[in-house]
Amino acid sequence: MKFESKNPFLGSKAFNNTSKNADETLVLQQETMTVSGAINKSFILLLMLLTTACITWWLAFNGYNPLVLTIGGAIVGLILVLIAAFKPHTSPWVAPGYALFEGLFIGGISAYFEASYPGIVIQAVSCTFITFIICFALYKYKIVKVTERFKSIVVAATLAILTYYLLSWILSFFITFEAVHHGNSLMSIGISVFVIVIAALNLFLDFDEIEKGAEKQMPKYMEWFSAMGLMITLVWLYVEFLRLLSKLSSRD
């Protein structure tokens, strides 16, 4: 990922421009997306998510039932994701809202898994962080290149997974069955590993979106949109690590 400054005064030709051209370049910089801006907003969203996650976590381990906040956070978070998907220009306020409500969900399910499998949360956090660092390094040093074919394969696999999860959830209301991804069978564990791989590959799409968005000088609000996309992928990856680790622990 390129961390290049777009400050007009850093280039040798900038000093030869007229005052008007310099002002126009500075305004353009302020109104368009940058890599550093997207990264900064990603950190802001992460801090907001962790803050509200502490609320449901604290409630769960102090005798209170955070179920309402956990489910409510997931529902509102999903609604905000849909709003941002159809109206990206709303991202400056939708993205922070998503982080706050999704934090309630993350804190609640983390407390649930931790109560059942002590130590699982720190393991899942570590796995998510390590995966992020590895994927970032692979992207930055061009070991993995995001081509159109790469994008189409990852998007198709992601949609297939989401469709499968959605159908399994809907069918559970009408018929009694145990979906193949439930339980701790080798098949279930294999599916979790596959889903984690696809979630990790989505990180490359997020990195590419941020870099390409800056290169194309997309509107400033796309920094929030891209940061929100990265946060969605990290949340998905973390939840899948929780599920996988819980399956492995239950087999002991």
N, C-alpha and C positions, 0 to 999 in steps of 0.2 A: 504494500500500500504506500503511495507516495505522499510524503508529508512536506509538500512544497508551499512556501509562502507566496501569496498572491499580492503582497504589498507592492504597489507600483513604484515605490522609491528604492526597492532593492535591485532592480534591473538597471543596467548601465544606460539604457535608452530613456529611462524614466526622467532623468534630469534634463533631457533635451526637449521634453514635452512642454506644451504650453500649460499655463495654470488651469485653463478650462479642461484640457484633456486629463490632467492629473485628478481634478475633482471628479470628473465623470467616471474614471477608473476606480476611484475610491468608493464612490456611491455604488458602482456595480459590484464591488467586492462585498460591501456591507449587505447587499440585497440578494446575493446568491449563496448557494450552499458551498461549504468548505469541508474538507476531511476533518480538520481539527474541531470545527463546530459540531459535527455529528458525533465525534468521539466524546467531547465535553458533555453533550446532552445525554449520551449513553450512560456516562457516569452519574449524572444527575438523576436519571430514571432509576438506576440501580440503587442509589442511596434512598430514594423515595420508597422503592419496593421493599428494601430491607427494613426501613423504619416501620411501615405498617405491618410487615411480617412479624415483627417483635410483639405487636399488640395481641394477635391471635395466639402466638406462641406462649406469651405470658399468661393469657387467660386459661389456656389449656393446662398449664402446669401449676395453676393456683386455684384449682377447684371450680372453674367456670367452664361452661360448654360453649365453644366458639363456633358451633356448627352453622348458626345463622349467618355470622359474619363470613365464614369460609365459603359457604355456598353463594351467598349474596355477592361476595367479591368476585367469584368465578363468573357469575352471570353478568354482572355489570362490566367486568373486564372484557367478556366476549362481545357484548353490545358495542363497547367503545372500539374494539378491533374492527368490527363491521363498519362502523361510522367512518373510521380513518381509511379503510379500504376503498370506500366509495367516494369519500370526500377528503382527500389528502390535505387540503388547505386548512382543515380543522385540527391538524396534528399538534400545533403548539399548545392547545388546551386538552385535546383528547389523550395525547401521549402521557402527560403527567397524571391524568385521571386513571388511565389504565394501570400505571405503575402503582398507584396508591391502592386501588381495589384488588389488583392481582397479588399485591403483597399480603393482603388479608387471607387470600386463598392459599398462597404458598406457606405462610406461617401456620395455618390450620392443618394442612395435610402433612407438613413437616413434623408437627407435634404428634400427629396420629401415628406416623411411621416410627418416630423416635420412641414413643411409648411401647410399641410392639417389638421394635428391634433397636435397643439402645446402641448409640454410636453410628447409626445408619446415616444421619443427616450430615455429619462432618465428612463421611465417606463420599456421599453423593455430591456435596459441595466441592470436594477435592477433585473428584472425577470430572465434574463439569468444568472447573477451572483449568485443569490439565488439558482437557480436550480443546478448550477454547485457545489456549496458548499454542498447542500443536498446530491447530488449523490455521491460526493467524500466521505462524511462522512459515507454514507450507505455502500460504497465499502470498505473503510478503516477498519471499525469495523465489517466487514463480515456479515452485516445484509442482504445484497444482494450478493449472490454468483454467479459468472459467470460460469455456467456449459455449456456443449456442447449443451444441449437442449435450454438453454437461448440464446446462440449465434445464433442457427439456427432460432429461432423464430424472434429475432430482425433483423437479416439479411434478412429474408424472407419478413418481414413487410416493411423494408426499401426499398428493391428492388421493392415491390409492389407500394409503394408511388412514387418512382422515375419513374416507368413505367407509372403510371397514369398521373403524371405531364407532362411527355414527350409526351404521346399520345394526351393529351388535347391541348398541345402547337402545335403539328403537325396538328391536325384536325382544329384548328382555322384558318389555312391558306387556307383551302378548303371549309369549311362550316361555316355558321354563327350560333353560339350557345353560350350560357353562361354555362360554366362548373359549376358543382354543388358546387365546392369549392369557386367559386366567389360570390360576393354579401355578404349581412349580414344576411342571413336567419339563422334560428336555425340549419339547416342541415349543412350549410357552417361553422358556428361557431363550431359545433360538430366535423367536419372533422379537423379543425385547432387544436382543443384540442388533438385529436387523434395523429396528426402528431407531435405535441410538445412532447407528451408522448414518441413516438418512437424515436424522436431525443434525448430526455433525456436518454433513455435506451442505446443509442449508446455511451454515455459517459462512461458507465460501460465497454463496449467493449474496448474503448480507454485506460482506466485505466488498464484493464487486459493485453492489448497488451504491455504496457510499463513495467509492472511488470514481465510478462512472458518473454519478450524480454531480460530483464536484467538477469533473472535467467538462461536463455539458453545461455547467453554470446554471443548474436548476434553482428554482426559488428557495429562499431561505428556510421556509417552513419544511422543506424536504429533509432538513437536518433532524427535525423531530420525528418525521415519518420513518426515516432510516434507522434512527436510534430505537424507535418503538419496534421495528421489525427485528432488530438484533436482540432486543429484550424478549420478544415473543419466542424466538428460537432458543435462547438460553433457558427460559422457563420450561419449555417443552423438553429440552435436553435434561434438565435437572429432575423433572418429574419422572422421566423414563429411567434415569439412573436409580431413583428411589424404588421404582417398581422392580427393576432387575435385581438390585441388591437385596430387596425383601424376599424375592423368589429364591435367591441363592442361600440366604440365611435360613429360610424355612426348610431347606433340604438338609441342614446340619442335624 
